Amino acid sequence: MLIILSALFATALLCPLLFRVLKRNAFYVVAVVPAMGFIWLLTKLPAVLASDQSLASGAPNAPPSISIDWIPGLNIGLNFRMDTLSATILLLILGVGALVLFYCARYFKNDDPQIGGFAAKMVAFAGAMTGLVTADDVIVMFIFWEITSVLSYLLIGFSQALITARRSAMTALIITTFGGLVMLAGILMLGASAGSYQLSEILAASGQLVELGASTDVAVALIIVGALSKSALVPFHFWLPGAMAAPTPVSAYLHAAAMVKAGVYLIARLAPGFAETSLWVPMTVGIGLATMLIGGFRALKQYDLKLILAFGTVSQLGFIIAIFGLGTPDAAFAALALTLAHGLFKATLFLSVGIIDHNTGTRDIRKLTGLRRAMPILTTAAGIAAASMAGLPLLLGFVAKEAVYESALHLDAAWGPFALAAMVLGAALTMAYSLRFFFGAFGVKKYKVDPLACKPPTLIFLTPLLVLSTLTLVFGLFPYPVELLSKHWSEAQGGAPDMHLAAFAGFNAALGLSAISVGVGLFFYWIRRRTDTGAPLRRMVTSAEELYRMSVNVLDMAAIWITGRTQRGSLSFYLGVILSVVLILPLGIALAVETPWPSNWVVADHPAQIIIGAIIIAGCVISIAAPKRFMAVLMVSVTGYGMVAIFALQGAPDLALTQLLVETIVLVSFVLALRALPKRLWVGLTRIKWGRALLAIALAVMVVYIAIAMMASREQAPISLQWPELAYYEGFGKNIVNVALVDMRVWDTFGEITVLAAAATGVASLIFAGRGFGRRVRAHQVAPGSIDSGSEAMGATAEKEVELRIARRFAVSSNQDWLMAGNTLVAERRSIIFEVVTRLMFHTVLIMSVYTLLAGHNTPGGGFAGGLIAGLALTIRYLAGGRIELSESMRIAPGMLIGGGIALAGLSGIMPLFAGDEIFTTYAWEFWLPVFGEHKFVTSTIFDIGVYLVVLGLVQDVLRSLGSEIDLLSEGRSPIEQHDTIQASQTGVGR
Amino acid sequence: MNFLDLAPLAVVLPIFGAGAAFLVRRRIKLQRLITIGILCVTLVLEAGMLAAVWGGESYAVHIGGWQSPWGISLMVDGFSAFMLLISTVVSLAVLFYATSQGLADGDEPGPVSVFHPAYLILLAGVSNAFLAADLFNLYVGFEILLTASYVLLTLGATAERIRAGTTYVVVSVVSSVIFLMGIAMTYAATGTVNMADLAVKLPQLDTGPQLILHVLLLIAFGIKAAVFPLSLWLPDSYPTAPAPVTAVFAGLLTKVGVYAIVRTETLLFPGGAVNAGLLVVAALTMVIGILGAIAQTDFKRMLSFTLTSHIGYLIFGVAVGGELAIAATIYYVGHHIIVQTSLFMVAGLIERRAGSANVTRLGSLAKLSPALSLLFFIPAINLGGIPPFSGFLGKFGLLHAAAQDADALTWVVIGAGLLTSLLTLLAIIRVWARMFWRRAADAEIPNPELVDEAAKVADQTAAGGAQAPHLGLKLARELEAAALPWGMRYATGSLVVAGIALTVFAGPIFEFCQRVAAQLIAHEPYINAILNY
C-alpha cells in the first residue's frame, strides 16, 4: 500500500521534469503509475477477499495492514488497512485515475505550460485518495481528506484568471473544509470516548459507544456533516456544480469518480457500527434521498452538459449515501455495486463531454446538434453510460439498482415505504435527465441551430471511454466480479451469503419498480421537452448557495465592524483598555477573595517623608496640568528628585547618588530634545480627560491597596537579609549595592548596560534618520563666531541690543581660549564665566568620576555613577562651548565607548570560564603599592569599567544626537547640506 | 565543568557581538560577518544544549557561582533549550534574508549600521528571557529585547514608523511598568524573586494575594504575548517596520510572552485558578483576531492579525493544562514561530517583487513569480491548518488534549478554535486567489509594471507555442531572480523547509514536548536543580 502511495506522490514531484521533456505525451507515462497500482491491487484482491473483515489488524487472516509509528504521543500512526470496502473504492480510484490521465494526453494542448503542474496535482490527488480509503487511523484519513480538498481547490482554479474559476474553487474549498472541521470535532468526541483513533478499534467498540447515547449521537452527526459536505449533499451541494469550472478531466475524476466518493466511503465505513445512532437515518437516508430528488430535478433544468452531469452527480451521491445509510447488510451489498456502477458511467459521461467541448467548443445543448453522425463511436460509448445511469437493463447501473430496490423492499422500518417511493421517484428523474443529456448532446435539434465546426475525436482520445463503457456493459451482463466484492463486504456485516447480482433476476417486485421508474422518467422527460423554452428557469426558493454567499457577506461585515470597534488606531484607547484590565481584574479579586491587611501602621519613618511625598504629588499634578512642555518636564523631574530625598533619608546613599545623577542627565536630555518640539502643550480638562483622570486615580488607589495587602501577607524573611554577609565575605566589598550590581546580580547589570547600548543606538538612529553621522568637525575648520543656534530666540528688544553689543565686543577682543572651541560660537551665545568655570572643573570632575568608579566596591559609587559623573562633565563642556567643543572634548566616537564597554564587560564574564569556573565568577587579589598601601583588587572592577564606558558613551551619544544634531537643524541649514559643506572644506584633511 | 555551564554564552555571545559591531561601526561588511559568525556559533552551542537536555534533564547555571536564591540562576531544561534553538534558527534565517537584501540594495553607512548591533541585542534579550530563572532577570531580558525592538521598529525614522513606534513604545513601557509592579508586589509578599524559591513560597500565601500576583503577572505577559484585549496595539505597530524586522518580531517577541505565561502558569501558579477565564480569553483572542485578518487588504497587516489570533491557541493550551495540552502548546509555539516568520518574509518578498503587499494592487503573481508562489503557498496553508502540516498537527494536539474530559465551555472553545482555523484558511486563500491567480490587470488598483510584465510573459508563452511552452516561465523566472536576490529566497525557503520538518519529525518532536510538559508540570526538577536540594 505504501509503495503505491509513495509512487504516486513521487511521480507528482517528477511531473514538471517529465513534461518539460515529453510535453503532453508525458501523461501516458504518468498514467502508468496508477495503472500499475491497479494491477497490483488486482493481484492482492484474492488475499483481501479471503480475509475476515471483522478481525483486528495483525490477527491471522485479518485484512492486509501496515502500521508505522508517526506521532505516538497523539495516538497518530501511519496505519493502513485494506479490506474489501477500501479495495473496491481503490480499484475505482486507480483504474479511473489511470484512464483519466491517459485521456489528458489528448485533452490538453502541447503549448500549455501549466500541464506539468496540473498532472502533478492529479497524480498527487490519486495518492491522497489512496491514503484516504486505506487509512485505518482516522486522523491520517482526515489528513488525506483535507489534502484532497486543497488539491481540488488548485485543480478547480486551473483557469486562474477567470473570476468564476477562482470563486468556485474557493467555495468548494471553504465548504469542504468547513465540513471537514465539523467532522474533526466529531472525530475528537468519538476519539475521546473510544480512547482510540483507529477506525477498526472504534468500529469494534461501536456497541459500547452507541450505548453512551447523546455524546456519540452528536459525534456521529458531526462526522456525517463532513461526509455530506465532501460528497456535495444538500445543503452543501452547490459547490459541486460550481466546481465544473475545472477542466473536464478534473470533473471526471475528482467530482465524479474519486473525491466525492470520500463522503460515500466514510458513510459506508461507519454504517456497520453507527447506523443505530439517533441522527443517522435522518441525516443519511433523509438528506440523501432529498438530495437525490433535488439534484435530479435541477439537472433537468440545465443546458450545459457538464451541469446536467454535475447535478446528476449530486443526485446520485445522495442516492448512494442513502442506501449505505440504511445500514443493513443487503443495503451495503447493493450500495457498493451502485458506487462502482456510478464511477464507471459518470466518468465515461464526463470524458465524453470533454471530447465534445474540446472538438466543438461548446457544451450547450441548445447549440449542439447532429453529433451522433459526426462522432458515432463517442455516441455509442456515451449512450451505454447514459443508459447505465438511467438504469436500463443489461447494464451495470440497472443491475445495481435492482439490488438496491431489493434491499429497500426488505426494510422493516416504518419509513421504509416512503424511502422506497423517493428512490423510485429519484430514479425516474435520473431516467429523465439521462435522456436530456443524451439527446441534448447527440440528438438532432428541431429548431434551427448554427452548424458547428466539429472534428471527430481520434481513437486514442476515445480509448479511456471505450474501456469504461465496455466495463459497464460487461459487468452488466456478467456482474459476478462486482458481486464478489459486494458480497464479501456485506457478509462481513452479517449479510446472507445467497445475495446475487444478476443481469436478469426474473420478474420480481424490483423489476416492477425499475419499470415504473423508467416509465415515469420518460413521462418527465416528455413534459420537460414540451415546456423547455431554452431559457433558464427561475428559482423558487432561496438556494443554499445564496445562503452561503450571504453568510460570507455577513462575516465580512461583522469582521469590519468588530475590527473597527477594537482597532481604533488610538494609543489612548489601547492604553485605556490595558489599564482598565489592570484595574478591574485585581479589584474583582479583592472584592471576591479575602486579602490580608496589616494590623500595625507606620505612617512615616521620618516627618520629612510626608513633606517629600506631598511635593512629589504636587509635581505630578502640575506636570499634568502644565501648559508648556518645559514646565511639565521640570515637574516630572521634581518627582525624581523627591525619590532622591527619600532614598537618602532611608539610608541608601548609593541609590540616592545614582538617582540624582540619572535624574539630572534625563532632565538635560529632555531639555535638549524639547528644543525641537513645539513649546505649548494642548491642555484643557474635557470630558474624556476626566474619564482618564478617574481611571488614573482608581488605578493608583488600587496599586497602593495591593502594595499594602502584599506587604501584609509576607510571612517569610526576605532573601536580602543575607546579602550584607555575602557581599563582604564572598563579594569582597563593603558596599552591598555595588557588590549586588557587579557581582551577585551582575547578570542583571550586564543586561541593563545592553539596554543602555540599545537605547543610545536608538536615539542616534532616530535623530540621524538616514543621514549618517558625518565626520568629526575640528575647531580650526570652523570660522570663529559662526555657530549661532538658538540665538534668534533671544528676541531683539533695545535692552538686548546693548547686551549683544557688549557680548560681541568680548568675543572679538577675547584672545583667551578657555575652551578649545568656545570661539566658534557667536558672541551672544558665549559666557566667559561659564567657560572659565568649565575649564576649571572639567578635569576635576573626570578624576572624581574615576575615583567613584574605583572606590565603588566599598563606598558609594561604582561604574554607573562614575560614568554618569563623567557624562555630566561632558555635558558642561557642550553647554559652555557648543557642538564643536563637544566633538573636540571627546575624540572617541560614542559607538567605540559603548562597544568597548560592552565587550569589556562581556570578556570579564567569559574569562572565568577558561579557569573552569562559572561565568562571571569574581576573584580578589591583595597587594601592596607604594604610597597607596595595602590594596585589594577585585576582578568585578573590570566589569564595572565596562559599565562606566557604556554609560559615558550613552551620555555622549545623547549629547551628540539631541544636542549637536538638533543644533545643526536649528542653525537653519539642513544637516545634509551641512555635512556636505564640511566635507568640502575638509578636502585634503585626513580623517 | 559541565558543558551546560556554557549556557549563558547564548546571551553573552550576541551581546559581545553587538559590542564588536559597535566598534566596527563604519565597516558594514565586517559587521555583517561578525553578526553571522556569532549567530552561527550560538546556534551550534544551543543545538548542543538541546541535545544535552533532550532526555528531560534540568540544569541550573549559577552566575558567578552565587547560589540561589541570592544570586541569579539560569535554567537550561527542555523548554528553554527548545525555545533558544528555534529562535536562533529563525533569527539566523532572517539575518541571511536581511543581509541579502542589504547586499542587493547596497548598504549605506549610518542608520543601517544600527541594524546589526540592535539585532544581536534583541536576540540576547530573547535568549535571556528564555533562560531566566529569576523573575527580575526575566524583566531584564524583556527590557533588553524591548529596547532593541524600539530601535529596529523605528529604523530609518520615517513618519509612518515613528507613529507606529510611538504606539509600540508607549504600550511596551506600560507593560514593563505593570510587570515591574508585579515583581515588586511579589517581592513584597514573599521576599524573593527567584523562581524556584517562589515556586516554594507562593503556594504558602493566602488565595487572595496569590490570585492578585497571578493576575498582575498574567496581564504583564499578556500584553507582550498579545492576548485579547491586550493585543490591540500589535497590528498597529508591526507591519510598518522593514520586512526582516517584522518577520523576526512576529516570530519571537510575542512568543517570549507566551513562554513566560507557560513558565509561570506551570511553575509558580499551578492549579489552574484562572483557567476558566483563560479559556474565554483564548476564544476571544482567536475569533476577534481572525475577524480582524479577514477585514484587511494589506497582507502584512493581515498577518499581524493572524499572529494575534493564533496566540489564542497557545493560551487555549495553557488554559486546558495537563501534560498533553502543554506539550501541544510547546509544539504549536514552534510551529507558530516558524510559520509566522516565514510568511512575513514572504510578505517582504512580495513587496519587493511587486512593489506592494496590498492585495488590491496585485495579481498575476502565480505566473510571474513561480518560486514566490511556492514559498507563499506552503506556509500559507500551513497557517490555515491544512494537514499534514505542523499547523494542523499542533492544533489537533491542542484540541485532542482539550477533548479529553471536556466540559461545555471547553467544547465551545474547541468550536471557536475550529472556526478560527476555517476563517484563517478563508483569509489566506482569498489573498492567494487575488494576489497570485487573478490577472494583474484585474486588480482594484492595477500596478502598471506588473500588468506590463504579465503581458510580456504571456507573449513569450505564446511565442514559444507548442515547441517551447516554457519560454514564458523562463522569462518569469528571470524577472523573479532579478527582483529577489537568491539569499532572500533561500533564507525564506529554509524556514519553509524547517516548517515541513516539524511535520516530518513530528513524532520525536512531540515526544520531546511531552517530556518537557511532564517536567514543567512536575516542577520538582526545576526547584531541585535551582535550589540544589
Contacts between the chains, C-beta under 8 A, distances in Angstrom:
chain1	res1	chain2	res2	distance
A	20	B	470	6.5
A	23	B	466	7.6
A	23	B	469	7.6
A	69	B	507	6.1
A	70	B	506	6.7
A	70	B	507	5.2
A	71	B	393	6.9
A	71	B	506	4.8
A	71	B	507	4.9
A	71	B	510	5.1
A	72	B	507	6.5
A	72	B	511	6.9
A	73	B	324	7.6
A	73	B	327	6.6
A	73	B	397	7.8
A	73	B	507	7.7
A	73	B	510	4.4
A	73	B	511	5.3
A	73	B	513	7.5
A	73	B	514	4.9
A	74	B	328	7.9
A	74	B	393	7.5
A	74	B	396	6.7
A	74	B	397	5.4
A	74	B	400	5.8
A	74	B	510	6.4
A	75	B	400	7.9
A	76	B	393	8.0
A	76	B	396	7.9
A	109	B	466	6.9
A	110	B	466	3.8
A	110	B	467	8.0
A	110	B	469	6.7
A	111	B	461	7.6
A	111	B	462	8.0
A	111	B	464	7.1
A	111	B	465	5.1
A	111	B	466	4.2
A	111	B	469	4.8
A	112	B	469	6.3
A	113	B	461	5.8
A	113	B	464	7.9
A	113	B	469	4.2
A	113	B	470	5.7
A	113	B	472	5.9
A	113	B	473	5.4
A	139	B	396	6.7
A	142	B	387	6.7
A	143	B	387	3.8
A	143	B	388	4.7
A	143	B	392	7.3
A	146	B	386	5.4
A	146	B	387	4.8
A	146	B	392	7.4
A	147	B	386	7.6
A	147	B	387	6.8
A	147	B	388	7.3
A	149	B	386	7.8
A	150	B	381	6.2
A	150	B	386	5.6
A	153	B	429	7.4
A	157	B	433	7.2
A	157	B	437	6.0
A	160	B	366	6.2
A	160	B	436	7.6
A	160	B	437	3.6
A	160	B	438	7.4
A	161	B	437	7.2
A	161	B	438	7.1
A	161	B	439	4.9
A	161	B	442	7.7
A	163	B	438	7.6
A	163	B	442	7.6
A	166	B	433	4.5
A	166	B	437	5.4
A	166	B	438	6.8
A	169	B	433	7.4
A	170	B	426	8.0
A	170	B	429	5.7
A	170	B	430	7.2
A	170	B	433	6.0
A	173	B	425	7.3
A	173	B	429	6.2
A	174	B	422	7.2
A	174	B	425	7.2
A	174	B	426	5.8
A	174	B	429	7.6
A	177	B	386	7.9
A	177	B	422	5.9
A	177	B	425	5.8
A	178	B	422	5.7
A	181	B	418	4.3
A	181	B	419	7.8
A	181	B	421	6.0
A	181	B	422	5.5
A	182	B	418	7.4
A	184	B	396	7.6
A	184	B	399	7.3
A	184	B	418	6.5
A	185	B	414	6.5
A	185	B	415	6.9
A	185	B	418	5.9
A	188	B	399	5.6
A	188	B	400	6.3
A	188	B	403	4.1
A	188	B	414	7.0
A	189	B	403	6.5
A	191	B	400	7.2
A	191	B	403	7.1
A	192	B	403	4.4
A	192	B	404	5.5
A	192	B	405	7.7
A	192	B	406	7.3
A	555	B	291	7.9
A	555	B	294	6.8
A	555	B	423	7.7
A	556	B	294	6.5
A	556	B	295	7.4
A	558	B	291	6.5
A	559	B	291	4.1
A	559	B	292	7.0
A	559	B	294	4.1
A	559	B	295	4.2
A	560	B	295	4.7
A	562	B	288	6.1
A	562	B	291	5.1
A	562	B	292	7.5
A	563	B	291	6.2
A	563	B	292	4.5
A	563	B	295	4.3
A	564	B	295	7.9
A	566	B	229	7.3
A	566	B	232	5.8
A	566	B	288	6.5
A	566	B	292	7.4
A	567	B	232	6.1
A	567	B	235	6.2
A	567	B	236	6.9
A	567	B	292	6.4
A	568	B	232	7.7
A	569	B	236	6.0
A	571	B	166	6.6
A	571	B	167	4.9
A	571	B	170	5.9
A	571	B	171	7.4
A	571	B	233	7.9
A	573	B	232	7.6
A	574	B	167	6.9
A	574	B	171	6.1
A	574	B	232	4.7
A	574	B	233	4.9
A	574	B	236	7.8
A	575	B	170	6.9
A	575	B	171	6.9
A	575	B	174	6.2
A	577	B	229	5.2
A	577	B	230	7.3
A	577	B	232	6.3
A	578	B	171	7.0
A	578	B	174	6.3
A	578	B	175	7.4
A	578	B	178	7.9
A	578	B	219	7.7
A	578	B	223	6.2
A	578	B	230	5.6
A	579	B	174	7.5
A	581	B	219	5.9
A	581	B	229	6.8
A	581	B	230	6.5
A	582	B	178	6.0
A	582	B	216	7.6
A	582	B	219	5.7
A	585	B	215	4.7
A	585	B	219	6.8
A	586	B	212	5.0
A	586	B	215	5.9
A	586	B	216	6.7
A	589	B	208	6.6
A	589	B	211	4.7
A	589	B	212	5.4
A	589	B	215	6.3
A	590	B	208	7.2
A	590	B	212	7.1
A	593	B	207	5.4
A	593	B	208	4.1
A	593	B	211	6.0
A	594	B	206	7.3
A	594	B	207	8.0
A	594	B	208	5.5
A	595	B	206	7.1
A	595	B	208	3.6
A	595	B	209	5.9
A	595	B	212	7.0
A	596	B	206	6.2
A	596	B	208	7.2
A	596	B	209	6.7
A	703	B	181	6.5
A	706	B	185	5.8
A	706	B	212	5.9
A	706	B	216	7.6
A	707	B	184	7.6
A	707	B	185	6.5
A	707	B	188	6.3
A	709	B	208	7.3
A	709	B	209	6.3
A	709	B	212	7.2
A	710	B	185	4.6
A	710	B	186	7.8
A	710	B	188	4.0
A	710	B	189	4.2
A	710	B	209	5.9
A	710	B	212	7.5
A	710	B	213	7.4
A	711	B	188	4.6
A	711	B	189	7.3
A	713	B	189	5.1
A	713	B	205	5.6
A	713	B	206	6.1
A	713	B	208	7.8
A	713	B	209	4.3
A	714	B	188	6.4
A	714	B	189	5.4
A	714	B	190	6.7
A	714	B	191	5.9
A	715	B	204	6.7
A	715	B	205	7.9
A	716	B	190	6.2
A	716	B	191	5.1
A	716	B	192	7.5
A	716	B	201	5.6
A	716	B	204	7.5
A	717	B	191	6.1
A	718	B	187	7.2
A	718	B	191	3.1
A	718	B	192	6.8
A	719	B	69	4.9
A	719	B	70	5.8
A	719	B	191	6.1
A	719	B	192	4.9
A	719	B	194	7.3
A	719	B	197	7.2
A	720	B	191	7.6
A	722	B	70	6.1
A	723	B	70	6.9
A	726	B	66	7.7
A	726	B	70	5.8
A	730	B	66	7.6
A	743	B	64	6.0
A	743	B	66	7.6
A	744	B	64	7.2
A	744	B	66	5.4
A	744	B	70	6.3
A	744	B	71	5.3
A	744	B	72	7.8
A	745	B	71	7.0
A	745	B	72	5.7
A	745	B	136	7.9
A	745	B	137	7.9
A	746	B	63	6.6
A	746	B	64	5.8
A	746	B	72	7.9
A	747	B	8	7.5
A	747	B	63	4.5
A	747	B	64	7.8
A	747	B	72	4.4
A	747	B	74	7.8
A	747	B	137	6.1
A	747	B	140	7.8
A	748	B	72	6.6
A	748	B	136	6.5
A	748	B	137	5.7
A	748	B	140	4.9
A	750	B	12	7.8
A	750	B	15	7.2
A	751	B	11	7.8
A	751	B	124	7.9
A	751	B	125	7.5
A	751	B	128	5.9
A	751	B	137	7.3
A	751	B	140	3.9
A	751	B	141	6.7
A	751	B	143	7.1
A	751	B	144	5.2
A	752	B	140	6.2
A	752	B	143	7.2
A	754	B	15	5.3
A	754	B	18	7.1
A	754	B	121	5.4
A	754	B	124	6.3
A	754	B	125	7.5
A	754	B	144	5.2
A	755	B	140	7.7
A	755	B	143	5.1
A	755	B	144	5.5
A	755	B	147	4.7
A	757	B	18	6.7
A	757	B	19	7.7
A	757	B	22	7.0
A	757	B	117	7.2
A	757	B	121	6.7
A	758	B	117	7.9
A	758	B	118	6.0
A	758	B	121	4.8
A	758	B	144	7.0
A	758	B	147	4.0
A	758	B	148	4.5
A	758	B	150	7.6
A	758	B	151	5.7
A	759	B	147	5.4
A	759	B	150	7.9
A	761	B	114	5.2
A	761	B	117	6.2
A	761	B	118	5.6
A	761	B	151	5.3
A	762	B	114	8.0
A	762	B	118	7.6
A	762	B	147	6.9
A	762	B	150	5.4
A	762	B	151	3.9
A	762	B	154	7.1
A	764	B	114	7.2
A	765	B	111	5.1
A	765	B	114	4.5
A	765	B	118	7.9
A	765	B	151	5.7
A	765	B	154	6.9
A	765	B	155	6.6
A	765	B	157	6.8
A	766	B	154	6.0
A	766	B	157	5.1
A	766	B	162	7.6
A	767	B	157	8.0
A	768	B	110	6.5
A	768	B	111	6.4
A	769	B	111	6.5
A	769	B	156	6.3
A	769	B	157	3.3
A	769	B	158	7.8
A	770	B	108	8.0
A	770	B	110	6.6
A	770	B	111	5.5
A	770	B	156	5.6
A	770	B	157	6.9
A	771	B	110	6.1
A	771	B	111	7.8
A	772	B	108	7.0
A	772	B	109	5.3
A	772	B	110	3.3
A	772	B	111	7.6
A	773	B	110	6.5
A	893	B	25	7.0
A	895	B	22	4.6
A	895	B	23	7.2
A	895	B	25	4.3
A	896	B	22	7.1
A	896	B	23	6.1
A	896	B	25	7.8
A	898	B	19	7.6
A	898	B	22	5.3
A	899	B	18	7.7
A	899	B	19	4.5
A	899	B	20	6.7
A	899	B	21	7.1
A	899	B	22	2.7
A	899	B	23	3.9
A	899	B	25	7.4
A	899	B	117	7.8
A	900	B	19	7.1
A	900	B	22	7.8
A	900	B	23	6.4
A	901	B	19	7.4
A	902	B	15	6.1
A	902	B	16	7.3
A	902	B	18	6.4
A	902	B	19	3.4
A	902	B	22	7.0
A	903	B	16	6.1
A	903	B	19	3.7
A	903	B	20	6.2
A	903	B	23	6.9
A	906	B	12	5.4
A	906	B	15	5.7
A	906	B	16	4.1
A	906	B	19	6.2
A	907	B	16	7.6
A	909	B	8	7.5
A	909	B	12	5.8
A	910	B	9	7.5
A	910	B	12	6.2
A	910	B	16	7.6
A	913	B	1	7.8
A	913	B	5	7.4
A	913	B	6	7.1
A	916	B	1	5.0
A	917	B	1	7.9
A	917	B	65	6.6
A	918	B	5	6.3
A	918	B	61	6.9
A	918	B	62	6.0
A	918	B	63	6.6
A	918	B	64	6.1
A	918	B	65	4.4
A	919	B	5	7.2
A	919	B	8	4.6
A	919	B	9	7.5
A	919	B	12	7.1
A	919	B	61	7.3
A	919	B	63	6.1
A	919	B	64	7.3
A	920	B	8	7.7
A	920	B	63	5.1
A	920	B	64	4.1
A	921	B	64	5.3
A	921	B	65	5.1
A	922	B	64	6.2
